[in-house]
Amino acid sequence: MAEKKGFLAEFKEFALKGNVMDMAVGVIIGAAFGNIVTALTDSFINPLIQAITGSTAEDGGV
């Protein structure tokens, strides 16, 4: 009969397989990419649209 493993032993075995590490790297890269997109939008795209339309965020524009 198979031995019963504790929760921590099973979690450690799962975490060390690499799946958790791959997911953690993906989350970190995703967060960094989100910050890059936000900075690009705030610094370049919004001012460009505001220059073209003549509106500002305070006016209810972009």
Secondary structure as UniProt FT lines:
FT   HELIX           7..15
FT   TURN            16..17
FT   HELIX           19..40
FT   HELIX           41..45
FT   HELIX           46..53
FT   HELIX           57..59
//
